[in-house]
Amino acid sequence: MATNREAFDEARRYVAGGVNSPVRAFKAVGDNPLFFASGYGSKITDIEGHEYIDYVGSWGPHILGHAPEPVITAITRAARASTSFGAPTVAETALAQIICDALPGCDRLRLTNSGTEASMSVLRLARGATGRSKIVKFAGCYHGHVDSLLVSAGSGALTFGSPDSAGVTASVAADTIVLPYNDVDHVERAFAEWGDQIAATILEPICGNMGVVLPVRGYLESIAAITRESGALFIMDEVMTGFRVAWGGAQRLLNVQPDLTVLGKVIGGGMPLAAFGGRADVMDQLSPDGPVYQAGTLSGNPVAVSAGLAALNQLRNNPAIYRRLEVLSARLEFGLRSAAERAGLEVYIARCGSMLTVFFQPGPVHNLDDARRSDTGMFARFHGLMRSQGHYLPPSQFEAWFVSNAHSFRDIDSTVAAAERAFAELAA
Ligand SMILES: *Cc1c(COP(=O)(O)O)cnc(C)c1O
């Protein structure tokens, strides 16, 4: 039986960097990744046979925990009836209908295979529908590895972005205006300057990709109003928050309606499935009815759709799940906070529903600059201490932990107890 270390060394020979997505590589915590063999409920087991309570949840999709029975049954049944047709199935309509019924900002939907693809497509649609080229985004918001959105620098000030990645050209980045999150003034100034060229504003209504950062009161409403006043479209990226923070996502929880929405993660039930949707008049600009081209060989794939349908049906038919997630997650939040206090360690904990981040700093955290003040070295040590006690956290300070409905109160209490030991060691 190979060790994690051996598996990683072998992987590096054939897989670029040894991983198929860089966040998996554990670089931010100075370690080697774990290779997993199985997962059930709140627990996952690595190839060395170590069991962990999982707070990554595949980075968000597993709101029901690993391998929930209704989802696995649906996937199996769908696969037996062919994994793909490249032609419409009625299940796609059923999934789109559930999502449109739940989201105030979605009249129509289109399914894609990843959140990145959905973000990329929604920008093309916004540009096609408005005939404008610029996009406003916010530092610290992640919308997938789309060229024009891989721009988050331009710290604080009102600047045109410079690319975050080699291979993203300056000309692509030049159409992206990057502003600090939670600051309406910058948005007003950007629209005063370039309002007639801006196609859309895109943001995470509740951020999860700089760690959890909540919008300040009235922020989303102001951004929506300023954006629409200039004739641009207001896009919410709910890939992480959609059906995670509430049935119907952040837009329903916070009662702010976007023109367009990006979805992923939970809606795929753990399979590769994402979507974008929005106002009928804008969505009708898409090919084949309209001039904006967008396509996909495996889009609306029957196996992925069956998983998404099964997961969403569980959530819709059992609204108590969201209440239970809130209770579990609040217990985790308060437990961690008092554990840190007892250990004499200053941390700032941000949470919305079952998304939570422990920032190793006094806080508050309202934007990327605030988040960056965290002690990432201390987080790396914390991560290792938690992992050695059997608790698997996202391997970066700037990520959200996810609680699932498969977590038990015992899981939460055991994680809090482990964290208290870890905090005490870090404070020593
Ligand atoms: C995960 C995520 C994406 C990207 O989705 P992928 O399926 O990884 O391409 C986009 N936006 C947000 C807010 C996300 O959390």
The ligand as a Gaussian input file, in Angstrom:
#p B3LYP/6-31G(d) Opt

LIG

0 1
 C      -15.630000      27.347000      -7.138000
 C      -16.029000      28.668000      -7.647000
 C      -15.986000      28.972000      -9.022000
 C      -15.365000      28.056000     -10.034000
 O      -16.064000      26.874000     -10.199000
 P      -15.287000      25.632000     -10.873000
 O      -16.343000      24.590000     -10.992000
 O      -14.179000      25.275000      -9.919000
 O      -14.760000      26.076000     -12.178000
 C      -16.502000      30.186000      -9.444000
 N      -17.023000      31.063000      -8.562000
 C      -17.069000      30.816000      -7.244000
 C      -17.687000      31.825000      -6.324000
 C      -16.558000      29.627000      -6.730000
 O      -16.581000      29.416000      -5.411000

